[in-house]
């Protein structure tokens, strides 16, 4: 199986420059986080669609031949990829039809429609099959959320930016679900800084990628099991392609509890002044617990959260002592 290369990712960086924000690295807390370099946040929530997904979606559309792109695109998504494909399709002036689970946060569904895409709501387990039907009936092209080299290369530009802004980075923590973001980031970081540890993080209640990593082969969890987590953007499962990248380049996969995710959302709001959805906060939750040695970069993958959910998480009383002040 051919894997994405650093050359692919560098090429993607040039193609997505007109559409994606080069997000900054923001220091969290003081320099004494671990005594050797601090904790740094990569807020992909600042992207035009509120999530990193714009990188891969725009790159995939940009790589399509013009006549193929003009026939339109179809995607299936838990919400963030939906907005990203809708945004990219609008910029290219082509139609987009997006299949979204009927449990997706309202804010994500409404934002996708506002970008001009047609949204089709289905039970989570039917997303892919309904998308395949639409591709056949419309003559459109499928833009998958993670299982495509162009999508992976686009997401890998996050890793390029991390290493450019923090050359001595010791650890990069990355949310993982379908694995496109982790695949791209790990490919880029290992090519540019081989000694840096790249660690994926997912919810315990959707911990299939971590289970697969431990087993050395894909372990499948049911959609119902994966749907239990509050991190609605992390309910997908890795593909053969993304798992090949993860096995080749990731150093470890960790899981975090629902309580740790909720607490992370609240701390990011109160202490970093950032709106981050539960899915986007899992890597930060792992950093708070694990406290990696050396300069550490945490990818905050998105900030698309229903206001009611966000308000409830921020209102929660912080549990336990703050380890940075212990």
N, C-alpha and C positions, 0 to 999 in steps of 0.2 A: 504494500500500500504506500503510495507516494505521500509524503508529509509536506506541509507548508514550510517554506524556507525563509530565512531572514531577508533574502532578496525580494521575495513575494511581499513581505510585510513593508519593506522600504518603498516598494512600488505603490502599495496601497496607501501609504502616508501621503504621497503626492496626489493621488486621485481623490482622496476624501477631504483634502485641505479646504476646498470651497464650502463644505457642508458641515464639518465637525469642528467643535471647539478643541483647541489644545489645552486641556484642563491643567491647572497648576498642581503642585504638591504643597500642601498646607501643613505646617507643624502642629501637632496636637500636644497641648500641655507644654511643659518646660523641657529644657535640655537634659534634665535628670531622669527622663523616662526610664532609661536602662543604664545610664552612665556612660554610654559610648556613641550616641548619635541620634537618639530621639525617634519618635513615631511620626510618620508623615502620612497624610490623607490625600488620596487621589479622587476628587469629587466628580465622578462621571454624571452625577445628578445635575451638573451645570450644562449638560449638552442641550441642544435645541429641543429634543424630545424627552429630556429628563433622564436619559440612561445611555450607557455605552453602546447600545444596540445600533445607534445611527451609524457607527463606524462600519460595521460589517454589512448592514443593509445597503448603505449608499455605495460601498465598494462593489457589492455584487451587482447592483443595477448599472453602475458605471461600466462594468466589464461586459455587459450584454451588447451584442450587435444592435445597432440602432433600430433595424427593422424588427428584430425580435422584441426589443424593449417596447416598441410602439404598440404591440398587441396586448400589452398589459401584464401585470404580475399578480400572483396569488401568494399569500403567506398564511401560516398558522402560528398562533402565539398565545402566551398567557397574558400579554398586554404590552410589554415594552418593545418587543420586536414588531408588534402590530403598528405601533406609532412610528417606529423607525422606517418601516417599509412605506407607510402612508406618506411620511415626510419626504423620503427619497423620490417616490413616484410623483409627488406634487412638483418637486423641483425639476424633474425630467419631463413633466407634462404628460404622464401616461396614467391609465386607469389602474386602480389597485383594489383587490377584494381580499379581505382578511377574515380568517376563521378564528374565532376567539371562544374560549370556554365560557359557558353561561354563569360561571362563578367568578369571573374576572372582576377586579375592582372597577366600580363605575367610572372613576376618574380616568382610567386607561381606555375604556370603551368610548367614552365621550370625546376624549382627545383624539382618538383615531378617526372617528367620524368627522370631527372638526377639521381634520386635514384633508378631507375629501374622499376618503376610502369608503367602500361599502363594507359593512361589518356583518358577518354571519355568526350568530351565537349557537353553539352546540354543546352537548356534554363533553367534558374534558377528554374522555376516551375516544371521541369521534373526530377530534380536530384534524388529524392527518388524513384520514379517509375522506372526509368532506372536502379538504383542500385538493386532494387528488382528483375528485369528481369535478371540481370547479376548473382545474387546469385542463381537463379533457373537454369540458363543455365550452369553455371560453377561448381555448387556444392560447392561453396565457402561459407565463413561465413561473414556476415555483421558486420562491426565495425562502429557503428553509431557515429556521432560527439559529442553527449552529452546524448542521451536517453538510457543510460545503466549504471547499478550500478558500473561495473568495470571501466568505463570511469570516472564517477563521483568520485570514490574513488581515482583514479590516480590524478585527478585535485586537490583533497583535500589536497594533500601533500604540495601544495603551502601554505595553511593555517597552517599546522604543522610547517613549516619553519619560517613563519612570527612570530608566537607566541614564538618559541624557541629563535629567534634572538632579539625580542622586547617584552619581557614579560609584560611590562606595556602598551602595545598598547591600545589606546582608541578607535580608529576607523580604519577599514580596508575598502578601496574603491576598488571595483572589477568590471571590464567590464562585461556586460551581453548581451547575444544574445539568444542562445538556453538554456543557464542557467546551463550548466555542471560545469563551473568554479565556478560560484557563489554558486551553490549547494554544491560542495565539500569544498570550502573554508569556507563557513558559518558553515557547519557541524563541521569541525575541530576546528575553532576558538571558537564557542559557547561551545564545549565540554571542551576546555582547558582554556578558559577565558570568562566565561558567561557574564561578564559586558561589554565586548568589543562590540561596534556597528559594524555591518557588513552591508555595503550599496552597492547595485548594481548600475551601471551607464550605460546608453545606449544613443544613439543619439535621439534627438527629432523626427527626421524623420523616426526612426524605434522604436518608443517608445511603442511597444505592451506589453512588459513585465511590464513596469511601469503602463500602463493602467490596466493590469490584476491584479497587486498587489493592486491597488486602489479599483478595483471592487470586489476583493476576489474570482474571477474565471477567467479562461482564456478568454481573449479578442483577437480575431484574426484580424490581418491586412493582406491585400493582398500582395503577393510577389512584385507587382509593387510599392506599397507604401513603403515597406521596402527597396527596391532597390534604393531609392532616395539618401540615405546618402553616403558620401564619405567613411565612415567606412565599407568597403566591407566585413569584417569579422563579422559584427554584424547585418546581415540581416536575420538571422534565427529567429525562434520563439520557446518559451519554450514548452516542452512536459508536459504531465500530471505528469511524474516522477520528472522532474526538478522543476516544479512549486510547487509540494508538498514539496520539500526541501526548496524552497525559502520562501514559506508561513510559514514553521516551524521555520526557522532559520534567515532569513534576517530581518533587522530592517527597511529598507527603500529602495526604488528605485528612482533614480534621472535621469533626462535627461539633455543633454547638446546640444547646438546649433552647427551647422556646423562651424561657425566662431570660437567658443570656441575650437572645436576639432583641427582646423587648427592652431590656436595660440598655443595650447598645444604641437603639434608636433614640431613647431619651437622653443619653449622655451626649450624643452627637448634636442634638438640638440645643441642649442647655449649655454645653461647654465649647462646641465648635460652631454653633449657630448655623447648622446645616440641616436641611430637611432631607432625610434619607429613609427610604422605605425599608421594611423588614428584610427583604431579600438583599438590599444593598448594604445592610449593616452586619451581615454574618462574619465577614472577615475582620471587622473591627471588634466584634464580640470575641473572636478567637485571640486577637492581639491583647485584649484586656486580661484574658485568662492565662495565656501562654507567656506573655512578656518576652518575646524573642530577643536574643542578644544582638547588639549592633544596630545600625540604622535600618529601620523597618518601614516599608511602604505598604499601605492598606488601600486596596481598590474599593471605593464605595460605588457600587455599580449602577445605582439608580435612586431616584427620589420621587417616583410616582406612587403616591399613597393617598387613599381616601382621607379627607380632612378629619372625619370622625375617628378613624382608626389612629391617625397620627396624634390627635389631641389626647386620646385615651392613653397611648403609650407615653407621651411626654408627662402626663399628669401623675403617672405611677411614682410612688416613692422609691428612690434608689435603694437597692438592697445591698447590705454589706458595706464594708469600708472601701474607700477609694484606694487602690493599691499604689497609685502614684504618690499618695500623701502618707503612706504607712511608714 
